């Protein structure tokens, strides 16, 4: 207990996860805002994320989710924000007062904010290349396409996965798929 308050528990799930700076960032933020919370890394098993996460949420309040569990977290959530629903992957799980889990995806909103506000870059009319076709890219597509780039290309080792994403988000703007073959040296 800190100052007579029960400490809320939070984690970041991932595998691997030891490199994460999230606990430090959240501890410093909590100190600045006077919140009592415990935020740790949690190495989730690759073969049973759902049971592992459900066990945490017996007492835990929320989790960030990273590689490779964002799509599994999407399926675990009882309800989803519009961003999480559209992305088909979530990076945030919040335990609501009724005990259900709300899933959200903040990957794209954070990326667009960094590029447009922190870096001062307009994405309108620009060409955008995304490398990979996992949960983070799923979360980034809608917010990036909302900025009206001239084209957005998803390049992935498995071109079929990139093609599925391009088709899924084609209603939002000019999005195409590519393999990494064009990166190979002659």
C-alpha positions in Angstrom: 0.0 0.0 0.0 1.1 3.5 -0.8 -0.3 6.4 1.3 -3.2 4.1 2.5 -4.3 3.3 -1.0 -4.3 -0.2 -2.5 -1.9 -0.3 -5.4 -3.5 -1.1 -8.8 -1.6 -3.7 -10.8 -0.7 -3.4 -14.5 1.6 -5.3 -16.9 2.9 -5.3 -20.4 2.5 -8.8 -21.9 5.0 -9.9 -24.5 7.4 -12.6 -25.6 10.2 -11.5 -25.5 9.6 -8.6 -23.0 12.8 -8.1 -21.0 13.8 -5.1 -23.1 10.7 -3.1 -22.4 11.0 0.3 -20.9 7.2 0.5 -20.1 7.6 -0.2 -16.3 10.0 2.7 -16.0 7.9 5.1 -18.1 4.7 4.2 -16.1 6.4 4.4 -12.7 7.7 7.9 -13.6 4.3 9.0 -14.9 2.6 7.6 -11.7 5.0 9.5 -9.5 4.3 12.8 -11.4 0.5 12.3 -11.1 0.4 10.9 -7.6 -1.0 7.5 -8.6 -0.4 4.3 -6.7 0.3 1.6 -9.2 2.5 -1.3 -9.8 3.5 -1.9 -13.4 5.7 -4.9 -14.4 6.8 -6.8 -17.5 5.1 -10.2 -17.9 6.7 -12.9 -20.1 3.6 -14.6 -21.5 3.9 -18.1 -22.8 3.7 -18.4 -26.6 1.3 -21.4 -26.3 -1.3 -20.2 -23.8 -1.6 -16.4 -23.7 -5.3 -16.4 -23.0 -5.2 -18.4 -19.8 -2.1 -16.5 -18.6 -3.8 -13.1 -19.2 -7.0 -14.3 -17.6 -5.1 -15.3 -14.5 -3.5 -11.8 -14.3 -6.9 -10.1 -14.6 -8.1 -11.9 -11.5 -6.5 -9.1 -9.6 -4.9 -6.9 -12.3 -6.5 -3.7 -13.6 -5.0 -3.4 -17.1 -2.4 -4.5 -19.5 -0.4 -3.3 -22.5 0.1 -6.0 -25.1 3.0 -6.3 -27.5 4.6 -8.9 -29.8 3.2 -11.5 -30.6 -0.1 -11.3 -28.7 -2.1 -8.4 -30.1 -4.5 -10.5 -32.2 -5.0 -13.0 -29.3 -5.7 -10.0 -27.0 -8.3 -8.9 -29.5 -10.1 -12.2 -29.2 -9.8 -12.1 -25.4 -11.5 -8.7 -25.0 -15.2 -8.8 -24.2 -15.8 -5.4 -25.9 -13.7 -3.3 -28.2 -13.3 0.4 -29.0 -13.9 1.4 -32.6 -10.1 1.5 -33.2 -9.7 -2.0 -31.7 -12.6 -3.4 -33.7 -11.3 -2.0 -37.0 -7.7 -3.0 -36.4 -8.5 -6.6 -35.4 -5.8 -6.4 -32.9 -5.4 -4.6 -29.5 -2.4 -3.3 -27.6 -4.4 -2.3 -24.5 -6.7 -4.3 -22.2 -8.6 -2.5 -19.4 -10.6 -4.3 -16.7 -13.9 -2.5 -16.4 -15.9 -2.3 -13.1 -18.1 -5.2 -14.1 -15.0 -7.4 -14.6 -15.1 -7.5 -18.4 -12.1 -6.6 -20.6 -12.2 -3.6 -23.0 -9.7 -3.8 -25.8 -8.3 -0.8 -27.6 -5.5 -0.2 -30.2 -3.5 3.0 -29.7 -0.6 2.0 -32.0 -1.8 4.1 -35.0 -3.0 7.1 -33.0 0.4 7.3 -31.2 2.4 6.9 -34.4 0.4 9.6 -36.3 0.7 11.9 -33.3 4.5 11.4 -33.2 4.9 12.0 -36.9 2.5 15.0 -37.2 2.9 16.8 -33.9 6.3 15.7 -32.4 8.1 15.6 -35.8 6.0 18.3 -37.5 5.4 16.2 -40.7 2.3 16.2 -42.8 1.4 12.8 -44.2 -1.1 14.2 -46.7 0.1 13.3 -50.2 3.2 11.4 -48.9 4.2 7.8 -49.8 4.2 5.6 -46.7 6.0 2.2 -46.4 5.1 -0.1 -43.5 7.3 -3.1 -42.8 5.5 -6.1 -41.4 1.9 -7.1 -41.3 1.3 -7.9 -37.6 -0.8 -6.3 -34.9 1.0 -3.0 -34.8 0.6 -2.5 -38.5 -3.1 -3.5 -38.2 -3.5 -0.7 -35.6 -1.6 1.8 -37.7 -3.4 1.5 -41.0 -6.7 3.3 -40.3 -5.0 6.4 -38.6 -2.3 6.6 -41.3 -4.8 6.3 -44.1 -7.0 9.0 -42.5 -4.1 11.4 -43.1 -4.6 10.9 -46.8 -1.2 9.7 -48.1 -0.8 9.3 -51.9 -0.1 5.6 -51.3 0.6 3.3 -48.4 2.5 0.0 -49.1 2.6 -2.9 -46.6 5.8 -5.0 -47.2 6.0 -8.3 -45.5 8.0 -11.6 -45.8 4.7 -13.4 -46.3 3.2 -11.3 -49.1 -0.2 -13.1 -48.7 -0.6 -11.6 -45.2 0.2 -8.1 -46.5 -2.3 -8.7 -49.4 -5.1 -9.6 -46.9 -4.4 -6.4 -44.9 -4.4 -4.3 -48.1 -7.7 -5.7 -49.1 -9.2 -5.3 -45.6 -8.3 -1.6 -45.5 -8.7 -0.7 -49.2 -11.9 1.1 -48.5 -9.9 3.8 -46.5 -7.5 4.8 -49.2 -4.7 3.6 -51.6 -3.1 0.7 -49.8 -1.0 -2.0 -51.6 0.9 -5.1 -50.6 4.5 -6.1 -51.4 7.0 -8.7 -50.6 10.6 -7.9 -49.4 12.0 -9.2 -52.7 12.7 -5.7 -54.0 15.0 -5.2 -51.0 17.4 -8.1 -52.0 20.7 -7.2 -53.5 21.4 -8.3 -57.1 
